[in-house]
Amino acid sequence: MDQTVMLGHGSGGSMMKRIIDEVFLAAYPSAELLQGNDAAVLPAPSAGERLAFSTDGFVVSPHFFPGGDIGRLAVCGTVNDVATSGAKPLYLSCGFILEEGFPIDDLKRICQSMADVAKEAGVSLVTGDTKVVNKGHGDGIYITTAGIGLIPEGIDLGGQNIKPGDAVLVSGTLGDHGITVMSCREGLSFKTDLQSDAAPLNHLIADVLSAAPHTRCFRDPTRGGLASTLNEFAQQANVDITIEEDAIPVKDSVRGACEMLGYDVLQVANEGKMVCVVDANEAQVALRAMQANKYGADAAIIGYVSSVQPDRLPKVYLKTSFGGTRILDMLVGEQLPRIC
Amino acid sequence: MDQTVMLGHGSGGSMMKRIIDEVFLAAYPSAELLQGNDAAVLPAPSAGERLAFSTDGFVVSPHFFPGGDIGRLAVCGTVNDVATSGAKPLYLSCGFILEEGFPIDDLKRICQSMADVAKEAGVSLVTGDTKVVNKGHGDGIYITTAGIGLIPEGIDLGGQNIKPGDAVLVSGTLGDHGITVMSCREGLSFKTDLQSDAAPLNHLIADVLSAAPHTRCFRDPTRGGLASTLNEFAQQANVDITIEEDAIPVKDSVRGACEMLGYDVLQVANEGKMVCVVDANEAQVALRAMQANKYGADAAIIGYVSSVQPDRLPKVYLKTSFGGTRILDMLVGEQLPRIC
């Protein structure tokens, strides 16, 4: 096998066939990929099942970091986006944009990581594409995944469903992914066990939906962090959201790193956390369902939804540890580029 | 609006919201995108309809060329791959990887081009993602699309269905796209009307299927050209395929450019052509259906399928204009990088 990616691996010819056989099919030999047609043909859904469809691109630098790599992110990111609709994620596509010279061993490691986490999530990689760009016109590897899930009849989730009185939950500690990648990249050492939280959350979502049928919506607070997710919700449903700083789970090591570096942890990216809005009557059962899942041990109820104040636009408020209240804005500008 | 793409446009924060609203939603305001959730929720298919799913990445250089641009390619490429399964393509996702500094006006032009050709094809852009990489780590814009189509009951297409005795058709002239992009890039001027053939072929495929119900398969001869597509078919179905050089439609300008530059036109990429294998009894009706479509005027029957010769591997043979026969191999190495 070749040692590095060459332009010919994207040619559509015999070298491309070789990289497909020896790298991609070796890692995830799904029946649909092995069929070798241009489109994967997938079974007919059951009556009434709607489709959920989402895509996510990954350009993280570095490609490997504590707790994961670009491949794990690429599978988890799309699995989680599809799952937020209440769908069971089933099928993934994967488009690679490789830079000439990228080590084949790194590509194999990334594909194995994708295969492992896809198996955990219960999804199949069924179709893919590979392009190769000249040295100097990429950054080793970019991955764009898209995913299809099936939504059972009767499930209808989305930010538009949020109502005043609802409770806001988060499935665990914030900021782990962003601070880990940034530390890696800058060569910082906090002498801690910082690692990315990248994880597939579809099973956690299914657990919550089963326990709390009046769940309004899920969203994963990736780029822009919790602050951006809550502001999106507030605008989408035209409501105010108030959260309590003391209720928000943050690891000491992450809090310390944020203070030292001047980041607001509420704007730092996560890759294995869900924000969930539920009917207040079901907040406790939703919380317990999260906590019973291996990716939700640190879940917490962090706030509530209320009507917009008269003559004001929808806002997100943060009750601080010091007893004050401040407006929590969406991230402005770019905090940590290439975080996912 | 900003003049160029900045890192903040990929932040997940307010700048990203701005580029989504002012560029993407302005070009293709589908109901699903406007909903603003992480996954598009799509209607339930009718009973028995299977899903077709495909993805394709686009890294073409230059981004604009006679007959198209990277946006038109990104929509047509995935529409065509989905349609090869016999599916009606319906939904597209779109992942952008933008380089810091890319002109917003170029991005708008590309998005408008995507919207126009999506409308022609009858597909909706329903979900998307945008990442921004630092200057020097990309090449302006890369696009990865994925597409979903629905396959009616009873349709079963694929290279595995090809049988000895079948006829091989191509929907028009070969090499137009590859030679156009290459000429553009190298600043060559052939004083001709060369232009890319990039086109959505889903309606042409539907026309052929309706006229020739015993169609075995379609495949678009993109990277690697007709030579690679036919070799894939031969291997997939374990058959020999023989084509006649004189029957293959090639524009004089493309033939001339290929001769001058030393390219084999049968290995040059196309973006608006279909290879189709049909039961020989339906070859004429399939041909007439192609020719009646605006993208199939130059369609031709170019060869036939036969059993593999005893003790040989499956091969593709070319009967040359001079009366000889040579083996037509899959492209080896890379001929024209960054062609799509």
Interface residues (C-beta under 8 A of the other chain):
Chain A: M6 L7 G8 G10 S11 G12 G13 S14 M15 M16 K17 Q35 G36 N37 D38 A39 A40 V41 L42 P43 A44 P45 A47 G48 E49 R50 L51 A52 F53 S54 T55 D56 G57 F58 V59 N80 D81 V82 T84 S85 A87 Y91 S93 C94 G95 F96 I97 V126 T127 G128 D129 T130 K131 V132 V133 N134 G136 H137 G138 D139 Y142 T144 A146 I148 G149 I151 L157 G158 G159 Q160 C217 R219 D220 T222 R223 G224 G225 S228 E232 Q236 Q267 A269 D329 M330 L331 V332 G333 E334 Q335 P337 R338 C340
Chain B: M6 L7 G8 G10 S11 G12 G13 S14 M15 M16 K17 Q35 G36 N37 D38 A39 A40 V41 L42 P43 A44 P45 A47 G48 E49 R50 L51 A52 F53 S54 T55 D56 G57 F58 V59 N80 D81 V82 A83 T84 S85 A87 Y91 S93 C94 G95 F96 I97 V126 T127 G128 D129 T130 K131 V132 V133 N134 G136 H137 G138 D139 Y142 T144 A146 I148 G149 I151 L157 G158 G159 Q160 C217 R219 D220 T222 R223 G224 G225 S228 E232 Q236 Q267 A269 D329 M330 L331 V332 G333 E334 Q335 P337 R338 C340
